[in-house]
Amino acid sequence: MAEGRYKDDHEPYTVLEQPLDTTRHVRIITIGAGASGINMIRTLRKTLSNCENVVYEKIPDIGGTWYENRYPGCQCDIPSHNYQFSWAPNPRWSRFYSETSEIHGYFKDLVVREDLGDAIKLRHQVEHAEWDEDKGQWRVRVRDLNTDTVIKVVAHFLLDGSGILNNCKWPDIPGLHTFKGDLVHSASWPTDWDYKGKRVAVVGNGLSGVQIVPAISPIWVALSGLQGTSTSTAGEVFDQDKTLYKRFVKAIEEVMNNKFNFGVVKEQLSSYMANALKGDKKLIDMLVPDFPLGYRRITPSVSYLNALHEDNMHLVTDPITEIFETGFKTQSGEIIHVDAIVCATGFDVSFRPRFPILGRSGENLQDIWTEQPPSSYMSCAVPGMPNYFTFLGPNAPIGHGRVLTITEHAAKYITRLIHKCQEEGIKSVTPRQEAVNDLNEHIATFMPRTAWAGTCRSWFKNGEQDGPVTALHPGSRIHRFHMMQNFRGEDFEYTHWAGNRFRYLGNGYSTLKGAGMNSTW
């Protein structure tokens, strides 16, 4: 008997009494009310019908990383006029590189303006998700942090918008939590912490550390360079001249997109840094990198280099071997006593989920991405995890420029897949393992030709010196967007609610406007 002729229970095939393009009702759970979650609410409402979407957010407010990261000096390393959604341009950013409070305010305003808040449940933390093959649903456990009770919910689709920079990582230093002074992480900054007059050690000189050091120095008065540049006057001009504003944004976008192949000579930047360090050979040897340009994100911070010349600053590059009650000891044997330790040591960027996600075979995605490097289909779907989608999964173009545009494209791609399932009676969809294997082969072969594969520790390689580049797309931003335009249906596996994949054709009529029951084309 031909496959698909009869349903699974062997009852005779029957015509579905509904017109073509009748959309099946689906329930969607989105994890996280940061940029991805906020944008997805709007995208679903503008694109799909007959669906409901609830967003669970573990923190007390929307905004994700721009709520959690509020340390002194925190700001975006992307120019403000390009760190915005395409559907919500803001000509009145107050600074060229806006601080966290202004970016968070931007998201808050959008949620109110677009009436998105009713879909969001704050202080609700997803703790467990398991795929039910028979019912074609995700069974999800959510803890209501307001009441400390667990609720059980189901959804046809599970969208993971928890992001990458949201799980702070403490340094693995012996004795860290024996320290009796103030111990602070940059991603969990106490709003009422008074560091004035204290001897503070800042551990880490990535983006957070570079921003914190000059901001908490009592001698430092103002930021220099573009970071402190006000754009309020320009905002008035941009409000009046929309064409000029668009040209300005496009010009910045062009510069950002060209970072993939920018030809700035390494020696020029080395000379610039040496000049900012006032020719201090010791500081130059410590701080001017020898790894390829673009290997790590370029940090727009003149203030950090200038702050290192202040009398109250002491730069230590020896590894810390031990932390004790009143300070720490370095590898060279130096003992340093401090009143506070600020760990600007970033996040867990392994891509492993923070809670168990059990797929079709019962395997936990946490375990899969522990035993092998994280991989996905176009950074938005994972083999064996039906109807599970991410916005910024492994090998997204997160080092290529603004994230907001990236998540917009991902949302459109995911929404297209959900609509296909609604319309064609598809119970579940998951990428084929062989498709992901082929994509991984291309990524692994392509990456050595880029600066990102250099022999230096980078969060693009999960903090490893050697190993695969798991965080970045193998191409430019435009390359990525071009790739996402076409849906490759052949790369996916489908299961259907009925045995016959064409049952969705229905009763011979169409819902298409202009082609209804008694219409011509």
Secondary structure per residue as TSV (DSSP state, phi and psi in degrees):
chain	resnum	aa	ss	phi	psi
A	1	M	-	360.0	133.5
A	2	A	-	-64.0	139.2
A	3	E	T	-63.0	134.1
A	4	G	T	89.4	-4.5
A	5	R	S	-71.2	-35.7
A	6	Y	S	-119.7	159.2
A	7	K	-	-72.3	171.3
A	8	D	T	-59.3	-29.5
A	9	D	T	-89.2	9.2
A	10	H	-	67.9	15.8
A	11	E	-	-73.4	150.6
A	12	P	-	-59.3	145.1
A	13	Y	-	-63.8	137.8
A	14	T	-	-128.3	151.0
A	15	V	-	-73.0	136.3
A	16	L	-	-78.9	119.3
A	17	E	S	-81.9	69.6
A	18	Q	S	-155.3	152.5
A	19	P	-	-72.7	158.7
A	20	L	B	-57.6	139.5
A	21	D	T	78.3	19.4
A	22	T	-	-73.0	125.5
A	23	T	-	-93.3	130.1
A	24	R	-	-74.9	142.0
A	25	H	-	-68.9	133.5
A	26	V	E	-131.5	148.7
A	27	R	E	-110.7	133.7
A	28	I	E	-122.4	134.0
A	29	I	E	-112.1	127.4
A	30	T	E	-112.1	133.4
A	31	I	E	-99.5	115.6
A	32	G	-	103.9	131.0
A	33	A	-	-111.8	41.8
A	34	G	S	-87.0	-154.1
A	35	A	H	-58.6	-44.9
A	36	S	H	-64.3	-46.4
A	37	G	H	-65.0	-42.0
A	38	I	H	-62.7	-48.3
A	39	N	H	-62.9	-37.0
A	40	M	H	-67.4	-36.2
A	41	I	H	-56.3	-48.7
A	42	R	H	-65.8	-42.7
A	43	T	H	-61.8	-44.5
A	44	L	H	-62.5	-42.2
A	45	R	H	-67.8	-33.9
A	46	K	H	-81.0	-21.0
A	47	T	H	-112.4	-42.5
A	48	L	-	-105.7	157.6
A	49	S	S	-124.0	165.4
A	50	N	S	56.2	45.5
A	51	C	E	-142.8	154.1
A	52	E	E	-126.2	145.2
A	53	N	E	-135.5	127.7
A	54	V	E	-121.3	137.7
A	55	V	E	-112.0	122.9
A	56	Y	E	-102.5	124.7
A	57	E	-	-125.0	128.1
A	58	K	S	-76.9	-25.1
A	59	I	S	-92.7	170.4
A	60	P	S	-77.6	1.1
A	61	D	S	-150.3	167.6
A	62	I	S	-82.0	172.7
A	63	G	-	111.3	-13.7
A	64	G	T	55.7	-121.8
A	65	T	H	-61.9	-25.2
A	66	W	H	-85.9	-1.2
A	67	Y	H	-98.3	-42.6
A	68	E	H	-74.2	-35.3
A	69	N	-	-94.8	101.2
A	70	R	-	-135.7	29.4
A	71	Y	-	-69.2	158.5
A	72	P	T	-57.2	131.3
A	73	G	T	86.9	-0.5
A	74	C	-	-65.5	125.8
A	75	Q	B	-154.1	165.1
A	76	C	-	-79.2	146.4
A	77	D	S	-95.2	11.6
A	78	I	S	-112.5	135.5
A	79	P	-	-52.0	136.8
A	80	S	G	-54.9	-41.4
A	81	H	G	-70.5	-5.2
A	82	N	G	-115.6	-5.4
A	83	Y	S	-99.1	72.5
A	84	Q	S	-160.5	157.7
A	85	F	-	-71.8	149.3
A	86	S	T	-65.0	-26.6
A	87	W	T	-90.6	2.2
A	88	A	S	-142.8	64.5
A	89	P	-	-66.6	143.5
A	90	N	-	-125.9	102.6
A	91	P	T	-77.1	-5.0
A	92	R	T	-113.9	36.6
A	93	W	-	-61.9	139.5
A	94	S	S	-80.9	-19.6
A	95	R	B	-138.8	158.4
A	96	F	S	-66.9	-40.7
A	97	Y	S	-116.5	101.5
A	98	S	-	-74.8	151.1
A	99	E	B	-83.5	165.9
A	100	T	H	-57.4	-38.8
A	101	S	H	-63.4	-36.9
A	102	E	H	-73.0	-38.1
A	103	I	H	-67.3	-42.9
A	104	H	H	-61.3	-40.2
A	105	G	H	-63.2	-35.1
A	106	Y	H	-59.9	-46.8
A	107	F	H	-66.0	-41.6
A	108	K	H	-59.7	-44.0
A	109	D	H	-62.7	-38.8
A	110	L	H	-67.0	-39.5
A	111	V	H	-61.2	-39.8
A	112	V	H	-71.8	-47.7
A	113	R	H	-61.1	-40.8
A	114	E	T	-92.5	1.0
A	115	D	T	56.5	52.5
A	116	L	-	-99.1	-11.0
A	117	G	G	-64.1	-26.2
A	118	D	G	-69.1	-14.6
A	119	A	G	-90.6	-7.0
A	120	I	E	-105.9	131.9
A	121	K	E	-114.4	106.6
A	122	L	T	-77.7	157.9
A	123	R	T	52.8	42.3
A	124	H	E	-126.1	114.9
A	125	Q	E	-109.2	121.8
A	126	V	E	-71.6	127.8
A	127	E	E	-113.7	-21.3
A	128	H	E	-163.6	141.5
A	129	A	E	-141.3	135.7
A	130	E	E	-141.5	133.2
A	131	W	E	-80.8	131.2
A	132	D	E	-104.2	103.8
A	133	E	T	-64.1	-41.1
A	134	D	T	-63.6	-44.2
A	135	K	T	-90.8	-8.8
A	136	G	T	63.2	42.3
A	137	Q	E	-139.8	155.1
A	138	W	E	-92.0	128.5
A	139	R	E	-98.1	118.3
A	140	V	E	-122.3	135.1
A	141	R	E	-104.5	128.8
A	142	V	E	-126.0	131.8
A	143	R	E	-96.4	122.2
A	144	D	E	-80.5	105.7
A	145	L	T	-72.1	-14.5
A	146	N	T	-71.0	-36.0
A	147	T	T	-117.1	-4.2
A	148	D	T	55.7	42.6
A	149	T	E	-119.7	153.8
A	150	V	E	-103.4	130.4
A	151	I	E	-113.8	149.4
A	152	K	E	-112.4	126.4
A	153	V	E	-133.0	162.4
A	154	V	E	-128.1	156.1
A	155	A	E	-155.4	149.9
A	156	H	S	-77.1	-28.9
A	157	F	E	-132.2	138.6
A	158	L	E	-117.7	114.6
A	159	L	E	-108.0	121.5
A	160	D	E	-98.9	101.1
A	161	G	-	-108.6	28.7
A	162	S	-	-74.4	-13.4
A	163	G	-	76.5	-169.6
A	164	I	S	-111.9	-43.3
A	165	L	T	-95.7	65.6
A	166	N	T	-138.5	-2.0
A	167	N	S	-122.3	92.5
A	168	C	B	-60.5	144.7
A	169	K	-	-116.8	118.0
A	170	W	-	-80.4	146.5
A	171	P	-	-67.4	146.3
A	172	D	-	-88.3	75.8
A	173	I	-	-120.0	127.2
A	174	P	T	-55.9	133.1
A	175	G	T	84.6	6.5
A	176	L	G	-51.4	-47.9
A	177	H	G	-90.0	11.9
A	178	T	G	-91.5	-9.1
A	179	F	-	-63.0	131.1
A	180	K	-	-93.0	-9.4
A	181	G	S	-84.3	-159.0
A	182	D	E	-81.1	122.1
A	183	L	E	-113.2	116.3
A	184	V	E	-129.7	141.6
A	185	H	E	-106.9	141.8
A	186	S	G	-59.0	-29.0
A	187	A	G	-90.5	4.9
A	188	S	G	-143.6	57.9
A	189	W	-	-77.7	123.5
A	190	P	-	-66.3	126.5
A	191	T	T	-66.6	-23.9
A	192	D	T	-104.9	13.9
A	193	W	-	-77.2	126.5
A	194	D	-	-105.2	107.6
A	195	Y	-	-96.7	-2.4
A	196	K	T	-62.0	135.1
A	197	G	T	80.6	0.3
A	198	K	S	-100.2	153.1
A	199	R	-	-88.0	109.3
A	200	V	E	-112.2	130.6
A	201	A	E	-101.1	125.0
A	202	V	E	-103.8	115.7
A	203	V	E	-96.1	116.9
A	204	G	-	112.1	137.5
A	205	N	-	-128.2	38.0
A	206	G	S	-80.2	-161.0
A	207	L	H	-57.9	-44.7
A	208	S	H	-64.0	-47.1
A	209	G	H	-62.0	-39.6
A	210	V	H	-63.7	-33.3
A	211	Q	H	-82.0	-34.6
A	212	I	H	-71.4	-44.6
A	213	V	H	-52.4	-55.4
A	214	P	H	-69.4	-26.7
A	215	A	H	-72.5	-31.2
A	216	I	H	-98.2	-3.1
A	217	S	-	-73.0	122.3
A	218	P	T	-66.9	-15.9
A	219	I	T	-85.0	-29.6
A	220	W	-	-70.0	131.3
A	221	V	-	-105.9	-46.5
A	222	A	-	-145.0	150.3
A	223	L	-	-75.1	153.3
A	224	S	-	-116.1	173.9
A	225	G	G	71.1	-161.7
A	226	L	G	-66.0	-21.5
A	227	Q	G	-59.1	-33.9
A	228	G	G	-98.9	4.6
A	229	T	-	-72.4	126.2
A	230	S	B	-81.0	140.1
A	231	T	-	-118.4	16.1
A	232	S	H	-64.0	-39.6
A	233	T	H	-64.7	-42.1
A	234	A	H	-61.2	-34.6
A	235	G	H	-59.9	-37.5
A	236	E	H	-65.0	-40.7
A	237	V	H	-66.0	-45.2
A	238	F	H	-62.8	-35.5
A	239	D	H	-59.9	-36.3
A	240	Q	H	-86.8	-27.8
A	241	D	-	-123.1	89.3
A	242	K	H	-65.4	-32.1
A	243	T	H	-66.7	-43.3
A	244	L	H	-63.1	-41.4
A	245	Y	H	-61.2	-44.2
A	246	K	H	-64.4	-40.0
A	247	R	H	-62.4	-40.2
A	248	F	H	-63.0	-47.4
A	249	V	H	-64.0	-42.1
A	250	K	H	-64.3	-36.6
A	251	A	H	-65.3	-42.5
A	252	I	H	-65.9	-42.1
A	253	E	H	-60.7	-38.3
A	254	E	H	-63.9	-42.7
A	255	V	H	-62.7	-44.7
A	256	M	H	-63.2	-44.2
A	257	N	H	-66.2	-30.3
A	258	N	G	-79.1	-1.1
A	259	K	G	-61.0	-24.1
A	260	F	G	-62.1	-33.4
A	261	N	G	-131.4	29.6
A	262	F	-	-65.8	146.5
A	263	G	-	-108.8	26.6
A	264	V	-	-63.9	128.1
A	265	V	-	-72.7	134.1
A	266	K	H	-57.5	-37.5
A	267	E	H	-63.2	-31.9
A	268	Q	H	-65.8	-43.5
A	269	L	H	-70.5	-35.6
A	270	S	H	-61.6	-41.7
A	271	S	H	-65.4	-40.2
A	272	Y	H	-61.7	-45.8
A	273	M	H	-66.6	-40.9
A	274	A	H	-61.0	-38.1
A	275	N	H	-66.3	-42.8
A	276	A	H	-65.6	-28.6
A	277	L	T	-88.1	9.1
A	278	K	T	58.3	33.7
A	279	G	T	70.6	10.2
A	280	D	-	-69.4	106.4
A	281	K	H	-59.8	-38.4
A	282	K	H	-62.1	-45.7
A	283	L	H	-67.9	-38.7
A	284	I	H	-62.0	-45.9
A	285	D	H	-62.6	-33.8
A	286	M	H	-76.6	-37.2
A	287	L	H	-110.2	-27.8
A	288	V	S	-75.6	116.4
A	289	P	-	-72.1	154.0
A	290	D	-	-108.2	1.9
A	291	F	S	-86.3	164.7
A	292	P	-	-61.0	148.2
A	293	L	T	-61.8	129.7
A	294	G	T	90.8	-4.2
A	295	Y	S	-60.3	-42.6
A	296	R	S	-114.0	165.1
A	297	R	-	-60.8	134.7
A	298	I	-	-77.0	127.7
A	299	T	-	-100.5	119.5
A	300	P	-	-80.6	76.0
A	301	S	-	-140.6	96.5
A	302	V	H	-74.8	-33.0
A	303	S	H	-61.0	-33.6
A	304	Y	H	-63.6	-48.1
A	305	L	H	-63.5	-40.0
A	306	N	H	-66.9	-37.3
A	307	A	H	-64.2	-25.9
A	308	L	T	-68.1	-12.9
A	309	H	T	-89.4	-6.3
A	310	E	S	-69.8	149.8
A	311	D	T	-64.2	-25.5
A	312	N	T	-92.8	14.1
A	313	M	-	-108.0	143.3
A	314	H	-	-140.3	115.6
A	315	L	-	-93.6	126.3
A	316	V	-	-120.1	123.5
A	317	T	-	-111.8	-8.3
A	318	D	S	-67.0	141.2
A	319	P	-	-60.6	143.6
A	320	I	E	-81.9	124.0
A	321	T	E	-98.4	-21.9
A	322	E	E	-159.6	141.7
A	323	I	E	-116.7	133.7
A	324	F	E	-123.0	-171.6
A	325	E	T	-59.6	-33.4
A	326	T	T	-118.5	8.6
A	327	G	E	169.0	-148.1
A	328	F	E	-150.3	165.3
A	329	K	E	-121.8	136.9
A	330	T	E	-97.4	171.5
A	331	Q	T	-62.1	-29.4
A	332	S	T	-80.4	-4.7
A	333	G	-	97.8	-1.0
A	334	E	-	-68.6	133.3
A	335	I	E	-104.3	125.4
A	336	I	E	-126.5	122.6
A	337	H	E	-96.0	133.3
A	338	V	-	-138.7	161.6
A	339	D	S	-93.4	-22.9
A	340	A	E	-150.3	148.6
A	341	I	E	-124.5	121.8
A	342	V	E	-104.7	118.1
A	343	C	E	-93.5	98.9
A	344	A	-	-95.7	59.7
A	345	T	-	-107.3	17.6
A	346	G	-	75.1	-148.0
A	347	F	B	-133.1	163.9
A	348	D	-	-74.5	108.5
A	349	V	-	-109.9	32.1
A	350	S	S	-78.5	-10.4
A	351	F	-	72.5	-5.9
A	352	R	-	-65.5	132.3
A	353	P	-	-60.1	154.5
A	354	R	S	-83.5	-4.6
A	355	F	S	-142.0	158.7
A	356	P	-	-63.8	133.6
A	357	I	E	-127.2	107.5
A	358	L	E	-100.8	120.7
A	359	G	-	-91.3	-155.2
A	360	R	T	-59.1	-40.8
A	361	S	T	-90.4	1.6
A	362	G	S	88.4	-2.7
A	363	E	-	-71.7	144.2
A	364	N	B	-91.0	127.0
A	365	L	H	-60.2	-30.2
A	366	Q	H	-58.2	-44.2
A	367	D	H	-71.3	-40.0
A	368	I	H	-59.7	-44.5
A	369	W	H	-86.2	4.9
A	370	T	H	-93.8	-40.0
A	371	E	H	-77.8	-21.3
A	372	Q	S	-145.7	158.5
A	373	P	-	-58.7	141.6
A	374	P	-	-63.0	137.4
A	375	S	-	-146.9	156.1
A	376	S	-	-155.2	175.4
A	377	Y	B	-93.5	109.3
A	378	M	T	52.3	31.4
A	379	S	T	63.4	17.1
A	380	C	T	-134.5	-1.8
A	381	A	B	-151.8	154.9
A	382	V	-	-130.8	130.7
A	383	P	T	-56.7	141.0
A	384	G	T	79.9	-2.1
A	385	M	-	-117.8	82.5
A	386	P	T	-61.8	140.9
A	387	N	T	54.0	30.2
A	388	Y	E	-115.4	125.2
A	389	F	E	-132.7	145.7
A	390	T	E	-120.3	158.5
A	391	F	S	-97.3	-34.3
A	392	L	S	-132.7	57.1
A	393	G	-	-77.0	-170.3
A	394	P	T	-53.1	137.1
A	395	N	T	63.4	40.3
A	396	A	B	-87.5	161.0
A	397	P	B	-82.9	54.1
A	398	I	T	-77.6	-12.9
A	399	G	T	-99.7	7.6
A	400	H	S	-101.3	-2.2
A	401	G	S	144.3	-155.7
A	402	R	-	-65.5	138.5
A	403	V	H	-78.0	-30.2
A	404	L	H	-61.1	-40.7
A	405	T	H	-66.7	-36.9
A	406	I	H	-60.6	-46.1
A	407	T	H	-70.6	-27.4
A	408	E	H	-63.4	-45.8
A	409	H	H	-65.0	-40.2
A	410	A	H	-62.9	-40.7
A	411	A	H	-62.7	-40.9
A	412	K	H	-64.7	-39.8
A	413	Y	H	-65.2	-47.1
A	414	I	H	-64.0	-42.1
A	415	T	H	-63.2	-37.1
A	416	R	H	-61.4	-40.6
A	417	L	H	-67.1	-43.3
A	418	I	H	-62.0	-42.0
A	419	H	H	-63.6	-39.3
A	420	K	H	-59.4	-42.1
A	421	C	H	-65.8	-41.9
A	422	Q	H	-60.8	-42.3
A	423	E	H	-82.0	-33.3
A	424	E	H	-106.9	16.1
A	425	G	T	66.5	30.8
A	426	I	E	-87.7	127.4
A	427	K	E	-82.0	-41.2
A	428	S	E	-153.2	154.5
A	429	V	E	-139.6	138.1
A	430	T	E	-151.0	144.6
A	431	P	E	-67.7	146.6
A	432	R	-	-71.7	139.6
A	433	Q	H	-61.4	-37.5
A	434	E	H	-66.5	-30.9
A	435	A	H	-67.3	-43.3
A	436	V	H	-66.3	-37.0
A	437	N	H	-61.6	-43.6
A	438	D	H	-64.7	-41.3
A	439	L	H	-64.1	-41.9
A	440	N	H	-61.7	-38.1
A	441	E	H	-63.2	-41.1
A	442	H	H	-64.9	-45.1
A	443	I	H	-60.3	-47.2
A	444	A	H	-64.4	-32.5
A	445	T	H	-80.4	-32.2
A	446	F	H	-78.8	-41.4
A	447	M	G	-57.5	-35.6
A	448	P	G	-59.4	-18.1
A	449	R	G	-83.4	-0.9
A	450	T	S	-107.6	163.3
A	451	A	G	-67.0	-24.5
A	452	W	G	-64.8	-20.5
A	453	A	G	-90.7	7.9
A	454	G	S	-60.2	162.8
A	455	T	S	-86.2	78.8
A	456	C	S	-158.0	150.7
A	457	R	-	-68.8	136.4
A	458	S	B	-153.1	145.3
A	459	W	G	-69.8	-15.4
A	460	F	G	-64.7	-20.7
A	461	K	G	-116.1	30.5
A	462	N	T	58.1	38.5
A	463	G	T	77.2	5.6
A	464	E	B	-92.5	154.3
A	465	Q	S	-80.7	-42.5
A	466	D	S	-118.5	150.7
A	467	G	S	136.4	175.1
A	468	P	-	-71.9	147.9
A	469	V	-	-81.2	104.9
A	470	T	-	-97.0	-10.4
A	471	A	S	-103.4	-9.2
A	472	L	B	-124.5	149.1
A	473	H	-	-76.2	141.2
A	474	P	S	-81.9	65.6
A	475	G	S	163.0	-175.6
A	476	S	-	-80.8	173.3
A	477	R	H	-61.7	-44.0
A	478	I	H	-63.1	-39.0
A	479	H	H	-58.4	-44.4
A	480	R	H	-62.7	-48.3
A	481	F	H	-64.1	-38.5
A	482	H	H	-62.4	-44.3
A	483	M	H	-59.9	-39.4
A	484	M	H	-76.6	-9.4
A	485	Q	H	-68.9	-32.6
A	486	N	S	-103.7	128.5
A	487	F	-	-91.3	119.1
A	488	R	-	-94.3	86.6
A	489	G	G	-61.5	-26.0
A	490	E	G	-69.6	-13.0
A	491	D	G	-87.4	4.0
A	492	F	E	-121.1	154.6
A	493	E	E	-105.2	139.9
A	494	Y	E	-126.2	144.1
A	495	T	E	-119.2	150.0
A	496	H	E	-118.0	154.5
A	497	W	S	-65.2	-32.4
A	498	A	S	-114.3	159.2
A	499	G	S	-64.3	-32.3
A	500	N	S	-92.2	118.1
A	501	R	T	-66.3	-15.5
A	502	F	T	-101.8	12.4
A	503	R	G	-63.2	-22.5
A	504	Y	G	-65.4	-15.0
A	505	L	G	-63.9	-22.9
A	506	G	T	68.7	-143.7
A	507	N	T	-92.2	14.9
A	508	G	S	93.6	-6.8
A	509	Y	-	-104.4	168.7
A	510	S	B	-129.1	148.1
A	511	T	-	-86.4	-4.6
A	512	L	-	-61.1	130.0
A	513	K	T	-61.7	132.8
A	514	G	T	88.7	-7.4
A	515	A	S	-135.5	42.8
A	516	G	S	-80.5	-154.3
A	517	M	T	-58.1	-41.6
A	518	N	T	-129.1	32.7
A	519	S	-	-106.9	160.7
A	520	T	-	-90.1	169.3
A	521	W	-	-66.1	360.0
